[in-house]
Amino acid sequence: MLDIHGMHICIALVCIYIMPIVKAYLFLYDDFELHCIEPSRTFADGFPNLFVPNAHGIRGQHAAFLASFSSPAVIFEQLSVIYALPRMFVSSFTLVLPFFPTGTFERMEDEGDIATAFTLARILSNIPISRGGPTSLVIFDIHALQVRRIST
């Protein structure tokens, strides 16, 4: 059973970029539905044409989205899904990020420097609320020594 903050997560939606990691640990949790969201289709202008599988089935369920902001190119499509899921009548919504990508070497030292970490934090702070209230945001620091030993 996948348990975040004491709540059973019935539906886990996963971006395609993190699916290999999820499949590696899938055997630990057997009491939830797993759906992969992949941007396999695009519109003529190149923007992703996204689709949430089983959208009717997640109504009234606790939902989690396992994201990976591994590169700027994939952040927009995942934010589009993240902003849509709470509005699909889920009971609660949890966003899980393995790491917060923008803050590693960012320093504001000169006038005109822009703190992109602050911008991303503002974007994540404005995720719409679900029926159960505000989104829970769980961020793991992949650079932590304990996690590095597990993933190597």
C-alpha positions, -999 to +999 in steps of 0.1 A: +000+000+000+014+034-010+010+056+020+017+094+020+009+114+051-013+085+064-036+085+033-039+054+011-032+065-025-055+046-048-044+060-081-008+067-090-002+086-122+034+085-134+052+106-161+069+084-187+103+098-177+102+082-142+085+050-151+117+028-150+123+038-114+086+031-105+087-003-121+118-012-102+100-007-069+065-017-080+067-050-063+067-033-029+032-018-034+004-038-048-027-020-036-030+009-061-036+015-098-007+027-118-013+048-149+015+062-172+010+096-188+031+100-218+032+128-243+032+105-273+010+129-294+017+165-303-003+192-320+009+206-353+027+234-335+048+208-315+030+213-281+020+181-263-014+167-267-018+151-233-044+125-221-051+112-186-060+075-188-090+064-168-100+101-161-135+090-149-120+063-127-100+087-106-130+107-095-134+105-057-100+087-054-068+098-037-044+105-065-007+110-067+014+122-096+051+111-097+068+137-117+104+142-130+115+177-138+148+163-152+151+189-179+134+222-189+120+205-220+097+181-199+085+205-172+058+222-192+040+190-202+041+177-166+028+210-152-001+208-176-010+174-161-003+186-125-027+216-129-054+194-145-055+165-121-070+183-090-098+196-112-108+160-121-127+157-088-101+137-070-105+134-032-070+146-026-039+152-047-003+146-039+026+157-061+058+137-057+091+151-070+123+131-066+142+164-065+138+202-069+157+208-101+164+246-101+181+254-068+214+235-070+238+263-080+215+292-082+228+324-066+215+360-070+248+379-070+243+407-095+214+431-102+194+414-129+200+378-118+167+359-118+160+332-092+144+304-113+140+283-082+117+309-067+097+310-100+093+273-100+082+274-063+056+300-071+043+278-100+040+248-077+024+269-050-005+278-073-016+242-082-054+243-080-070+227-049-088+194-051-120+184-033-098+175-003-080+208-002-046+220-012-021+198-030+004+179-008+039+184-023+066+158-014+101+165-026+129+140-021+165+153-025+181+128-048+215+143-038+211+132-002+238+106+008+212+080+018+194+082-015+226+081-036+236+049-019+202+033-028+202+044-064+237+034-073 
